[in-house]
Amino acid sequence: MATIGYARDSTPEQSANMQLQALEEAGADSVFVDTGSGATQARPQLLECLRYLRAGDVLCVWRLDRLGRSLGHLIEIVEDLQQRDVDFRSLTEGFDTTSPGGRLVFHVFGAVAEFERSLIQERTRAGLEAARKQGRTGWRPTVMTPDRIRVAREMRARGDTIRAIAAALGVGRSTVARHLGRQPDGDALWSEAHEDR
């Protein structure tokens, strides 16, 4: 079992030294570090970190906001880690899924995130219906850039789940499945019904 740290600085001017020191004191065997806003930029070291983790490992961060772009994104990552038998610790908030109390907290967070997703879906459907009634159609541009598609294909080829790929890229599972689910000739590789696998 190894403790693997992940740190992120919001801007190039900031230093990860405080995070690195805290992770080292927490027993991290190695640390992956990204620089840049988690909400707007790709995080290649997070992708590498998630690929590196193995069953029995613990992913450790200094603070929750260093890992997830939002509560929903954070929950997706932690749920994927738990499915892979990888635990999670956040030093500042004291969350630790190696303990029953820590697992309970994340189950509660998961329920809140699911409720939030349901509300967003309901508002989206209402907005689309209102737009259709006004004669407006069209969809937003895809979030799957060529680089993200390439990374998703590489991760899928290594056997990563759709959930893991979506969490690593910060996009929805259905988005990943939609972009990877068809070969250039149009043959379906898997359906969205299997997107969590």
Secondary structure as the mmCIF struct_conf table of DSSP 4:
data_model
#
loop_
_struct_conf.conf_type_id
_struct_conf.id
_struct_conf.beg_label_comp_id
_struct_conf.beg_label_asym_id
_struct_conf.beg_label_seq_id
_struct_conf.end_label_comp_id
_struct_conf.end_label_asym_id
_struct_conf.end_label_seq_id
STRN STRN1 THR A 3 ASP A 9
BEND BEND1 SER A 10 THR A 11
TURN_TY1_P TURN_TY1_P1 PRO A 12 GLU A 13
BEND BEND2 GLN A 14 GLN A 14
BEND BEND3 ALA A 16 ALA A 16
HELX_RH_AL_P HELX_RH_AL_P1 ASN A 17 GLU A 25
TURN_TY1_P TURN_TY1_P2 ALA A 26 GLY A 27
BEND BEND4 ASP A 29 ASP A 29
STRN STRN2 SER A 30 THR A 35
BEND BEND5 GLY A 36 GLY A 36
TURN_TY1_P TURN_TY1_P3 GLY A 38 THR A 40
BEND BEND6 GLN A 41 GLN A 41
HELX_RH_AL_P HELX_RH_AL_P2 PRO A 44 TYR A 52
TURN_TY1_P TURN_TY1_P4 ALA A 55 GLY A 56
STRN STRN3 VAL A 58 VAL A 61
BEND BEND7 TRP A 62 ARG A 63
HELX_RH_3T_P HELX_RH_3T_P1 LEU A 64 ARG A 66
TURN_TY1_P TURN_TY1_P5 LEU A 67 LEU A 67
BEND BEND8 ARG A 69 SER A 70
HELX_RH_AL_P HELX_RH_AL_P3 LEU A 71 GLN A 83
TURN_TY1_P TURN_TY1_P6 ARG A 84 ASP A 85
STRN STRN4 ASP A 87 SER A 90
TURN_TY1_P TURN_TY1_P7 LEU A 91 GLY A 94
STRN STRN5 PHE A 95 ASP A 96
TURN_TY1_P TURN_TY1_P8 THR A 97 THR A 98
BEND BEND9 SER A 99 SER A 99
HELX_RH_AL_P HELX_RH_AL_P4 PRO A 100 LYS A 133
TURN_TY1_P TURN_TY1_P9 GLN A 134 GLY A 135
HELX_LH_PP_P HELX_LH_PP_P1 ARG A 140 THR A 142
BEND BEND10 VAL A 143 VAL A 143
HELX_RH_AL_P HELX_RH_AL_P5 PRO A 146 ALA A 157
TURN_TY1_P TURN_TY1_P10 ARG A 158 GLY A 159
HELX_RH_AL_P HELX_RH_AL_P6 ILE A 162 LEU A 169
TURN_TY1_P TURN_TY1_P11 GLY A 170 GLY A 170
BEND BEND11 VAL A 171 VAL A 171
HELX_RH_AL_P HELX_RH_AL_P7 ARG A 173 LEU A 180
BEND BEND12 GLY A 181 GLY A 181
STRN STRN6 ARG A 182 ARG A 182
TURN_TY1_P TURN_TY1_P12 PRO A 184 ASP A 185
STRN STRN7 ALA A 188 ALA A 188
BEND BEND13 LEU A 189 LEU A 189
HELX_RH_3T_P HELX_RH_3T_P2 GLU A 192 HIS A 194
TURN_TY1_P TURN_TY1_P13 GLU A 195 ASP A 196
#
